[in-house]
Amino acid sequence: MTDHPNDSAWCEISPVQISQNLRHTLDRLPAQTRLCAVIKADAYGHGIENVVPVLMAQGVRHIGISSNAEARAVRVAGFSGAILRLRTATPDEVESALGDDVEELVGSEEGLRAIRDRLGGRALPKLHISLNANGMSRDGLELSTQQGRRACGNILKLGAGRIVGLCTHFPSNHSDELAENIARFQQDIAWVFANSSLRRQDVLTHAGSTLTLASGCDPQVDMMRCGAILFGIAGPSAEFHPALTLKSQVISVGSYPKGSTIGYDRTAVLRRDRRLASVALGYANGYSRQLAQGAEVLIRGQNCPVMGAISMNTIVADVTELPEVAISDEVVAFGQQGGREIGSQTIERLSGTIMADLFSDWGQRNPRFICDRAAPNV
């Protein structure tokens, strides 16, 4: 029986597991490199209110967000350190976030002028200059061009006294490309310091993500920005484990004869008599329609194939080999039950997307409940 009988589907979040993942992340950082904990998309669906206390307990002093709502939630959770927006913002967003002391990225002269105009005579927020460094080409200055260098010079003048960081985002974490991007970023940083009055000791340099950390390469910066690894998205690893479980319940059980079809468009046909369980889970809960091709769920600690199309609110599982299955039995669509697991590699392969996408979706679509379970501490 489930502990959450009033919810059709839900996510269980383990702060204990997040804490373990964070500890291992901090241990992996290069020497003298601090962590900016990225908790965009409501902490990858895990809930900012659930994650910030874990970060504070281990001394994390920088948090990366995207939206004003996330910044507000971080402050409400009691965080007093630096909040860095990890994208450029509109002037309205910047103005609205002043009360939460959000540090902003600036990657164009036009963007900074628009912010200054919006704020009038009020002080600019603390600013981090985003450098493209042969990178993502989305919101960074390209210093390889005369136009980019001129724009950077103007930003340095317009933002005088408020520039506290220089950053970039690596587009690839393959070892050869990563080494090239690191060298290019260091070159761009050197140009900025050589052509400004900024003092190195007053400026935070930051770059690198979970994938950079997992690569083992040192980006030679003051801070790395990592998010996915905190939630167990780190590739094959004995140290890092997911902190989210997706669950539902059996809502009906019935026996159907050979030749019966299952679900919309008759996508499955029974080759023999089978016992089927309906589960209160579907694409409205973020359970992708792609999962109709080979997915399984766990019921009473056993793997049960998902049959037929994924509906908006219901899936069907074959429970023929489990005659004891009953209404209200717990169903695990992702996670562990009874010593078995529906894991990340399987779900990514069948859904055609990445765990960061799935966690963000599941956690923001479904009710979240705290549990104290975690993988064995390693």
ZADO-553898 format. One line per 5 residues: number of its first residue (from 1); for each residue x, y, z of N, C-alpha, C. Coordinates in steps of 0.001 Angstrom, whole numbers, plus 500000, padded with zeros to 6 digits. Example, Ala and Ser with C-alpha at 12.3 -4.5 7.8 and 13.67 -1.06 7.14 Angstrom:
BEGIN
1> 513190:494310:507800:512300:495500:507800:513200:496700:507800  512850:497750:507080:513670:498940:507140:512900:500030:507870
This chain:
BEGIN
1> 500855:498793:500000:500000:500000:500000:500884:501248:500000  500451:502280:499340:501217:503524:499282:500921:504404:500486  501866:505268:500816:501662:506250:501873:500919:507478:501366  500653:507559:500051:500054:508744:499452:498817:508355:498644  497771:507819:499302:496623:507260:498578:495807:508289:497824
6> 495973:509579:498119:495174:510600:497434:495844:511128:496176  497013:510620:495840:497731:511075:494659:497846:509940:493651  497525:510252:492405:497601:509221:491372:499045:508856:491076  499894:509862:491001:501318:509638:490784:502072:510700:491564  503301:510402:491960:504044:511351:492770:505537:511064:492648
11> 506331:512009:493103:507779:511844:493175:508209:511838:494629  509108:510942:494953:509728:510946:496272:511141:511500:496127  511480:512480:496967:512754:513172:496914:513565:512823:498164  514832:512487:497972:515693:512123:499095:516766:513193:499312  516575:514111:500273:517647:515055:500608:518916:514354:501092
16> 518765:513199:501709:519935:512444:502166:520803:512062:500970  520147:511627:499877:520922:511260:498693:521535:512488:498029  520800:513592:497995:521366:514831:497451:522602:515233:498252  522532:515088:499569:523666:515426:500426:524867:514549:500114  524645:513260:499910:525740:512367:499543:526345:512776:498204
21> 525489:513057:497220:525981:513468:495906:526782:514763:496003  526307:515700:496822:527010:516969:496995:528386:516751:497620  528434:515907:498609:529724:515644:499261:530732:515098:498263  530310:514150:497446:531220:513585:496447:531580:514611:495375  530658:515515:495067:530944:516579:494098:532022:517505:494630
26> 531885:517935:495862:532875:518825:496468:534243:518155:496537  534255:516850:496786:535524:516116:496842:536205:516062:495475  535423:516119:494407:535977:515993:493054:536480:517311:492481  536068:518410:493038:536465:519703:492471:537981:519859:492478  538535:520501:491446:539972:520779:491470:540342:521617:492690
31> 541571:521537:493105:542041:522291:494269:541776:523777:494102  541358:524414:495154:541099:525859:495199:539926:526281:494304  539083:525342:493919:537928:525663:493078:536657:525501:493900  535828:526525:493910:534568:526456:494655:533441:525997:493745  532297:525707:494346:531136:525210:493605:530042:526260:493534
36> 529520:526464:492338:528229:527133:492176:527210:526028:491935  526316:525803:492879:525313:524743:492762:524167:525232:491886  523987:524596:490752:522969:525011:489788:521647:524327:490137  520629:525136:490433:519326:524567:490806:518213:525197:489968  518493:525332:488678:517478:525793:487738:516334:524773:487664
41> 515237:525200:487018:514070:524321:486824:513611:523719:488149  513519:524599:489186:513107:524172:490521:513964:523009:490999  515285:523215:490893:516268:522212:491314:516071:520910:490544  516012:521048:489212:515841:519888:488336:514624:519063:488765  513584:519756:489198:512361:519087:489601:512347:518576:491033
46> 513435:518731:491761:513518:518201:493123:512983:519162:494181  512756:520413:493799:512215:521398:494731:513307:522211:495391  513350:523504:495092:514369:524367:495675:514309:524324:497193  513115:524281:497756:512969:524267:499212:513564:523006:499832  513679:521923:499039:514265:520678:499540:515782:520657:499413
51> 516310:521441:498477:517728:521354:498137:518573:522419:498837  518045:523630:498972:518842:524718:499548:519345:524383:500953  518536:523814:501849:519085:523469:503173:520266:522501:503102  520250:521590:502151:521373:520658:501974:522625:521416:501555  522465:522364:500628:523604:523158:500164:524180:523998:501294
56> 523308:524617:502062:523770:525464:503168:524500:524632:504217  524019:523425:504472:524628:522579:505496:526063:522206:505149  526389:522176:503843:527745:521829:503434:528541:523044:502967  528058:524225:503295:528849:525430:503101:528894:525991:501701  527969:525602:500830:527938:526158:499476:527515:527621:499556
61> 528272:528511:498901:528024:529947:499002:527608:530585:497684  527504:529804:496617:527042:530321:495331:525980:529379:494776  524876:529957:494332:523787:529182:493738:523448:529789:492385  523269:528928:491388:522906:529365:490048:521440:529103:489763  520761:530128:489246:519336:530020:488920:519105:530583:487517
66> 517850:530532:487073:517495:531123:485790:516429:532201:485941  515399:531932:486726:514244:532834:486795:514190:533599:488109  513410:534667:488102:513194:535435:489333:512477:534609:490392  511546:533767:489957:510827:532922:490920:511792:531992:491641  512774:531462:490910:513773:530601:491546:514623:531390:492534
71> 515022:532598:492157:515804:533433:493070:515031:533713:494351  513749:534039:494219:512921:534323:495390:512825:533089:496285  512638:531906:495652:512523:530667:496425:513816:530370:497177  514960:530674:496567:516247:530466:497231:516361:531354:498463  515960:532610:498348:516019:533512:499502:515022:533084:500578
76> 513832:532695:500172:512831:532244:501147:513343:531033:501921  514139:530206:501258:514701:529019:501915:515815:529375:502887  516196:530642:502957:517156:531079:503959:518574:531279:503472  518798:531207:502171:520151:531346:501638:520555:532809:501585  521731:533133:502126:522201:534520:502159:523431:534746:501286
81> 523879:533698:500588:525063:533823:499750:524744:534450:498402  525641:534235:497446:525511:534831:496120:524575:534009:495235  523630:534693:494599:522752:534072:493617:523134:534614:492248  523475:533725:491344:523907:534104:490007:522906:533600:488974  522377:534538:488154:521500:534113:487063:522385:533592:485927
86> 522072:532396:485447:522932:531741:484471:522455:531953:483030  521870:533066:482792:521536:533512:481445:521393:535017:481505  521432:535674:480339:521159:537101:480334:519668:537317:480575  519342:538443:481197:517971:538719:481603:517445:539969:480904  516124:540080:480830:515520:541297:480319:515647:542405:481358
91> 515591:543666:480943:515645:544761:481922:514576:544647:482995  513375:544225:482630:512306:544063:483620:512668:542991:484651  513238:541876:484190:513646:540825:485114:514713:541340:486083  515683:542052:485538:516756:542572:486392:516193:543489:487460  515314:544391:487055:514725:545322:488018:513947:544569:489091
96> 513162:543588:488684:512333:542852:489642:513156:542014:490612  514389:541675:490226:515228:540821:491071:516163:541600:491978  516107:542924:491928:517024:543716:492747:516887:543399:494233  515663:543192:494690:515427:542931:496106:516017:541625:496591  516273:540705:495663:516860:539423:496040:518358:539373:495758
101> 518925:540523:495368:520375:540642:495190:520906:539585:494224  520305:539529:493047:520732:538570:492025:521865:539176:491199  522924:538419:491042:524031:538834:490183:523707:538420:488745  523929:539340:487807:523442:539144:486448:524573:538934:485446  524291:538128:484408:525193:537980:483277:524930:539087:482269
106> 526002:539604:481690:525863:540569:480608:526778:540134:479471  526209:540049:478269:526974:539567:477131:526928:540476:475931  526324:541647:476085:526285:542596:474971:526189:544011:475519  526755:544928:474776:526667:546334:475154:525215:546795:475148  524459:546362:474143:523048:546759:474045:522269:546303:475268
111> 522538:545069:475714:521828:544555:476876:522115:545356:478124  523375:545715:478335:523721:546485:479527:523144:547893:479459  523159:548512:478279:522568:549849:478155:521070:549808:478455  520397:548743:477992:518956:548621:478251:518684:548485:479747  519528:547755:480454:519368:547599:481902:519603:548939:482602
116> 520629:549652:482197:520915:550963:482797:519745:551919:482580  519186:551908:481385:518043:552781:481098:516852:552415:481974  516633:551119:482161:515479:550667:482948:515639:551050:484416  516848:551003:484914:517082:551298:486335:517221:552785:486622  517377:553555:485575:517534:554984:485788:518799:555272:486570
121> 518670:556004:487653:519844:556353:488453:520193:555326:489512  519422:554239:489602:519712:553231:490614:520961:552433:490257  521597:551906:491283:522834:551154:491074:522567:549872:490305  523487:549543:489421:523422:548260:488724:523627:547114:489705  523062:545942:489403:523418:544766:490207:524867:544380:489937
126> 525398:543475:490719:526710:542926:490412:526631:542198:489071  527689:542351:488263:527669:541855:486886:528786:540848:486637  528464:539840:485812:529441:538879:485319:529449:538992:483794  530609:539286:483222:530700:539384:481766:530795:537982:481182  529867:537670:480287:529843:536369:479625:530671:536451:478347
131> 531675:535589:478244:532563:535546:477083:532254:534305:476252  532166:534461:474960:531851:533317:474110:533001:532319:474076  534226:532806:473918:535428:531955:473946:535273:530742:473028  534797:531014:471808:534591:529939:470832:533618:528893:471377  532587:529381:472061:531694:528482:472787:530310:528338:472207
136> 529276:528683:473013:527894:528378:472686:527269:529349:471680  527878:530531:471539:527358:531554:470610:525896:531880:470879  525597:532122:472162:524207:532460:472475:524086:533744:473293  524991:533990:474237:524874:535235:475004:526225:535727:475496  527295:535380:474762:528631:535776:475188:529322:536668:474176
141> 530204:537498:474669:530998:538376:473809:532059:537558:473079  532199:537821:471794:533199:537132:470986:534413:538048:470824  535451:537798:471612:536603:538697:471650:537583:538472:470507  537291:537510:469642:538172:537320:468487:537927:538364:467411  536860:539149:467549:536541:540169:466554:536786:541558:467139
146> 537077:542494:466258:537272:543875:466693:535988:544429:467301  534847:544063:466701:533556:544514:467222:533334:544018:468642  533658:542746:468885:533485:542183:470215:534391:542826:471244  535625:543090:470863:536560:543732:471801:536110:545161:472124  535590:545842:471093:535093:547201:471330:533900:547168:472276
151> 532983:546220:472062:531809:546093:472930:532228:545769:474360  533227:544913:474504:533696:544565:475845:534260:545791:476545  535023:546598:475799:535567:547817:476388:534481:548754:476868  533410:548846:476092:532296:549717:476492:531558:549156:477702  531409:547836:477768:530767:547206:478927:531593:547460:480180
156> 532896:547365:480061:533768:547614:481206:533608:549040:481727  533387:549986:480821:533179:551377:481239:531782:551563:481831  530752:551013:481137:529365:551183:481598:529132:550494:482947  529824:549391:483148:529621:548621:484381:530706:548825:485407  531449:549894:485278:532582:550137:486182:532150:550078:487642
161> 532900:549342:488424:532615:549208:489851:531611:548126:490191  530973:547524:489173:529953:546495:489436:530309:545138:488830  531433:545055:488121:531813:543808:487470:532581:542935:488454  532018:541769:488742:532616:540880:489746:532994:539521:489175  532650:539257:487898:532933:537936:487355:533162:537932:485862
166> 533908:536934:485392:534112:536631:483976:533807:535154:483792  533010:534821:482777:532576:533433:482658:532393:533026:481201  532264:531731:481002:531897:531184:479704:531182:529864:479936  530641:529298:478839:529976:527998:478891:530575:527138:477786  531211:526033:478173:531844:525173:477179:530780:524413:476376
171> 530872:524426:475035:529863:523742:474228:530089:522237:474127  531296:521782:474429:531624:520365:474318:532559:519983:475458  532403:518756:475928:533274:518272:476988:534103:517071:476538  534228:516900:475211:535195:515940:474690:536589:516474:474982  537496:515611:475362:538771:516052:475927:539529:517019:475027
176> 539615:516744:473725:540402:517624:472869:539732:518983:472705  538403:518997:472498:537695:520260:472349:537664:521036:473657  537535:520317:474768:537504:520980:476072:538835:521677:476352  539926:521010:476058:541245:521615:476272:541387:522885:475436  540892:522846:474219:540956:524016:473339:540123:525163:473892
181> 538912:524835:474392:538044:525877:474940:538604:526481:476226  539211:525644:477057:539825:526148:478283:540935:527139:477940  541779:526758:476981:542872:527641:476579:542340:528948:476006  541269:528863:475217:540703:530071:474628:540103:530974:475708  539418:530395:476685:538848:531190:477764:539939:531888:478558
186> 541015:531186:478843:542123:531801:479567:542729:532955:478757  542789:532785:477460:543285:533848:476589:542373:535067:476643  541057:534835:476603:540098:535943:476665:540154:536653:478014  540280:535876:479088:540402:536475:480420:541624:537382:480476  542743:536883:479958:543975:537672:479975:543793:538983:479213
191> 543075:538940:478096:542842:540163:477317:542036:541171:478136  540994:540678:478823:540156:541575:479620:540981:542269:480701  541783:541515:481421:542586:542127:482486:543637:543080:481922  544164:542739:480750:545186:543602:480150:544603:544895:479609  543306:544905:479363:542673:546064:478736:541613:546704:479629
196> 541792:546559:480930:540850:547165:481879:541567:547456:483177  540846:548096:484071:541405:548364:485398:540980:547304:486411  540337:546246:485934:539930:545174:486840:541150:544528:487485  541020:544200:488763:542084:543495:489470:541711:542027:489597  542673:541160:489303:542376:539720:489296:541790:539257:490619
201> 542266:539786:491720:541797:539324:493027:540356:539746:493322  539816:540670:492529:538453:541142:492755:537435:540475:491829  537894:539616:490937:537023:539060:489895:536993:537542:489990  535799:536993:489966:535586:535550:490022:535511:535008:488595  536360:534062:488254:536266:533405:486947:535541:532076:487124
206> 534638:531786:486216:533897:530525:486357:533476:529955:485011  533544:528629:484936:533190:527883:483736:533151:526410:484120  532558:525596:483253:532557:524163:483497:531288:523692:484166  530802:522540:483732:529542:521973:484205:529789:520594:484803  528700:519880:485069:528812:518497:485527:529661:517675:484567
211> 529443:517856:483272:530190:517079:482289:531670:517422:482321  531993:518689:482559:533390:519079:482693:534011:518400:483901  533297:518412:485010:533804:517782:486229:533995:516289:486013  533024:515650:485353:533118:514215:485106:534269:513872:484168  534647:514820:483311:535740:514576:482360:537093:514499:483040
216> 537193:515086:484231:538471:515119:484944:539371:516264:484544  538938:517085:483579:539745:518230:483164:539582:519394:484150  540657:520103:484406:540627:521275:485274:540470:522519:484399  539333:523212:484482:539145:524396:483645:539938:525613:484105  540680:525474:485208:541573:526530:485697:540814:527817:486014
221> 539723:527647:486760:538884:528774:487142:538675:528772:488652  538104:529867:489141:537823:529975:490569:536608:529148:490978  535696:528930:490025:534430:528278:490383:533903:527475:489194  533322:526317:489492:532629:525516:488487:531149:525509:488807  530335:525502:487758:528875:525528:487913:528324:524141:487593
226> 527889:523433:488608:527416:522052:488431:526022:521896:489019  525147:521234:488292:523804:520983:488777:523421:519521:488703  523496:518940:487509:522982:517583:487292:523597:516567:488244  524883:516709:488517:525577:515718:489344:525008:515666:490765  524461:516788:491236:523883:516822:492586:522677:515904:492702
231> 522046:515626:491560:520825:514829:491559:521058:513437:490972  522346:513058:490913:522688:511703:490493:522836:511525:489006  522881:512631:488261:523053:512546:486806:524527:512755:486524  525278:511682:486504:526729:511805:486361:527318:510715:485494  526482:510045:484718:526982:508916:483956:527241:507740:484884
236> 527793:506638:484352:528077:505480:485201:529025:505841:486337  528584:505625:487554:529399:505971:488714:528901:505221:489930  529847:504772:490730:529472:504086:491963:529154:505066:493076  529495:506347:492878:529337:507327:493946:528020:508071:493884  527528:508355:492682:526379:509231:492511:525135:508421:492164
241> 524021:508782:492821:522771:508046:492620:521603:509016:492537  520566:508673:491768:519388:509542:491686:518766:509767:493050  518230:510974:493219:517567:511338:494473:516059:511445:494290  515552:511056:493126:514123:511149:492821:513608:509789:492370  512446:509424:492870:511750:508205:492459:510357:508584:491952
246> 509962:508045:490816:508628:508292:490257:507737:507097:490563  506620:507370:491250:505745:506289:491696:504289:506543:491320  503526:505471:491335:502078:505553:491127:501416:504374:491841  500159:504086:491457:499397:503016:492085:498630:502210:491045  498380:500974:491380:497457:500153:490591:496036:500621:490861
251> 495277:500885:489802:493898:501353:489971:492856:500343:489527  493269:499314:488778:492346:498222:488444:493159:497034:487973  492586:495855:488125:493211:494613:487670:492141:493782:486985  492471:493227:485807:491485:492412:485098:492143:491345:484245  491380:490322:483910:491867:489238:483055:491262:489396:481667
256> 492109:489201:480625:491671:489436:479254:492124:488261:478382  491263:487831:477442:491579:486645:476635:492541:486943:475492  493134:485886:474983:493985:485970:473801:493252:486716:472687  493970:487606:471994:493374:488384:470910:492877:489752:471322  492780:490025:472634:492364:491351:473087:493416:492383:472683
261> 492936:493592:472378:493864:494672:472054:493934:495634:473237  495069:496335:473335:495309:497195:474494:495484:498631:474043  494702:499522:474639:494907:500946:474480:494517:501508:473134  494793:502811:472964:494477:503513:471729:495197:502890:470538  494509:502882:469424:495054:502409:468137:495431:500934:468153
266> 494956:500205:469165:495197:498756:469246:496692:498437:469062  497519:499198:469742:498963:499073:469526:499550:497775:470066  498818:497060:470895:499279:495758:471392:498138:494762:471310  498476:493538:470938:497498:492458:470842:497989:491298:471702  497125:490772:472550:497517:489674:473431:497620:488371:472644
271> 498759:487699:472779:498960:486417:472092:498469:485241:472915  498131:485542:474159:497551:484516:475036:496788:485220:476146  496026:484499:476900:495278:485096:478006:496256:485758:478979  495908:486991:479416:496800:487706:480309:496005:488426:481401  496691:488692:482510:496131:489510:483579:496831:490865:483517
276> 496038:491943:483458:496571:493272:483245:496182:494205:484381  497115:495079:484739:496855:496088:485760:496911:497469:485116  495914:498290:485427:495954:499696:485022:496634:500499:486126  497474:501448:485704:498280:502251:486632:497984:503720:486379  497810:504486:487452:497434:505905:487350:498652:506769:487018
281> 499144:506615:485803:500339:507315:485349:500258:507458:483834  500634:508621:483318:500592:508804:481874:501415:509989:481444  501225:510392:480190:502061:511488:479702:501740:512813:480365  500564:512944:480985:500275:514148:481771:501186:514245:482992  501710:513109:483439:502650:513068:484566:504096:513116:484095
286> 504302:513289:482785:505656:513312:482244:506187:511940:481873  505334:510923:481908:505749:509576:481509:505603:509491:479991  506721:509646:479297:506738:509851:477854:506034:508747:477068  505371:509151:475991:504733:508180:475107:505755:507262:474449  507010:507729:474368:508075:506895:473814:508280:505624:474622
291> 507904:505658:475903:508148:504527:476793:507251:503328:476492  506317:503515:475566:505484:502378:475155:506316:501280:474487  507499:501644:474004:508341:500687:473293:509354:500024:474221  508871:499138:475083:509778:498315:475868:509929:498655:477336  509197:499651:477835:509347:500034:479242:508761:498978:480178
296> 509273:498989:481394:508739:498154:482465:508527:499020:483700  507671:498549:484595:507511:499159:485909:507714:498071:486957  507935:498492:488188:508089:497540:489285:506822:497500:490126  506298:496304:490329:505136:496089:491196:505452:494887:492082  505338:495080:493370:505684:494022:494332:507088:493475:494084
301> 507982:494375:493721:509376:494007:493551:509696:493233:492295  508762:493186:491340:508979:492443:490111:508815:493362:488893  509573:493064:487822:509468:493821:486584:508232:493405:485818  507425:494404:485446:506190:494147:484717:506200:494968:483426  506076:494337:482247:506116:495072:480988:504941:496035:480846
306> 505231:497222:480313:504178:498173:479961:503617:497763:478615  502299:497719:478524:501632:497205:477327:500821:498301:476649  500933:498405:475336:500098:499334:474585:500577:500772:474691  499768:501674:474140:500119:503093:474112:500060:503703:475509  500860:504759:475703:500813:505527:476941:499692:506547:476815
311> 498692:506471:477674:497587:507424:477645:497922:508644:478496  497034:509605:478511:497292:510822:479272:497435:510545:480760  496598:509668:481303:496581:509440:482742:496696:507974:483148  496908:507072:482177:496883:505646:482494:497876:504872:481627  498546:503912:482246:499298:502905:481503:498795:501536:481933
316> 499130:500532:481139:498727:499156:481425:499987:498311:481580  500029:497492:482625:501173:496622:482872:500715:495176:482927  501527:494290:482390:501240:492855:482401:501657:492278:483754  500673:491824:484536:500956:491262:485867:500534:489803:485956  500522:489129:484811:500077:487738:484770:500848:486862:485746
321> 502132:487124:485875:502976:486290:486745:502887:486699:488216  502057:487690:488514:501901:488164:489897:500422:488146:490280  499867:486979:490520:498435:486899:490813:498021:487647:492081  498997:487965:492935:498663:488649:494184:498516:490159:494019  498833:490713:492856:498720:492161:492646:497288:492612:492907
326> 497162:493738:493613:495837:494233:493992:495754:495738:493773  494540:496245:493752:494307:497682:493656:495008:498392:494816  495617:499520:494515:496374:500367:495437:497799:499905:495668  498222:498824:495031:499632:498445:495125:500505:499573:494572  501653:499781:495209:502595:500793:494744:503266:500331:493453
331> 503450:501294:492543:504120:501047:491268:505303:502002:491157  506477:501471:490839:507660:502313:490635:507960:502369:489138  507867:503566:488579:508177:503773:487168:509633:504154:486960  510248:504746:487990:511682:505028:487984:512178:504943:489415  513202:504129:489624:513738:503973:490968:513791:502515:491375
336> 513889:502281:492677:514087:500947:493214:512858:500454:493972  512681:499158:493931:511640:498505:494730:512019:497037:494886  512055:496572:496124:512308:495158:496367:513614:494636:495808  514650:495465:495811:515946:495014:495323:516127:495134:493824  515106:495559:493095:515219:495767:491648:515115:497261:491340
341> 515512:497615:490112:515578:499033:489780:515220:499286:488329  514446:500345:488104:514277:500934:486776:515225:502132:486770  516335:502007:486056:517412:502976:486188:517516:503976:485056  518484:504858:485191:518649:505986:484272:518962:505544:482859  519876:504610:482694:520269:504213:481346:519096:503649:480574
346> 518275:502846:481238:517110:502266:480572:516110:503337:480176  515803:504238:481102:514814:505277:480832:515302:506234:479741  516562:506595:479774:517095:507477:478731:517032:506811:477365  517389:505549:477310:517372:504831:476027:515961:504737:475462  514998:504430:476299:513630:504233:475815:512909:505551:475533
351> 513212:506577:476309:512509:507856:476142:513153:508735:475079  514442:508487:474785:515140:509288:473796:515552:510657:474300  515598:510832:475620:516028:512114:476171:516927:511865:477376  517308:512931:478076:518266:512837:479167:517560:512965:480508  518229:512516:481570:517601:512528:482883:517298:513938:483371
356> 518122:514919:483011:517828:516295:483428:516471:516738:482905  516158:516370:481682:514858:516668:481083:513749:515944:481842  513948:514655:482093:512912:513849:482749:512680:514279:484188  513764:514473:484959:513599:514896:486346:512874:516233:486434  513274:517190:485589:512627:518504:485607:511146:518381:485315
361> 510815:517511:484382:509420:517304:483993:508636:516596:485096  509141:515467:485544:508425:514693:486566:508226:515505:487839  509297:516151:488285:509232:516847:489562:508334:518059:489560  508151:518687:488400:507298:519873:488336:505865:519543:487947  505618:518346:487469:504253:517941:487104:503519:517218:488235
366> 504278:516598:489133:503676:515718:490129:503932:516216:491545  503071:515831:492490:503348:516166:493900:504678:515546:494331  505377:516247:495220:506667:515761:495720:506562:515481:497209  507156:514371:497628:507186:514001:499035:508623:513673:499427  508987:514036:500630:510335:513786:501132:510429:512366:501685
371> 511513:511696:501341:511809:510398:501960:513253:510449:502440  513611:509562:503344:514955:509589:503914:515830:508456:503405  515389:507823:502311:516175:506732:501759:517311:507261:500892  518407:506515:500866:519526:506847:499999:520257:505549:499659  521026:505610:498571:521866:504475:498234:522940:504318:499301
376> 523556:503148:499417:524606:502957:500418:525689:504015:500277  526130:504562:501373:527153:505614:501370:528494:505023:500936  529061:505592:499860:530322:505054:499339:531382:506124:499331
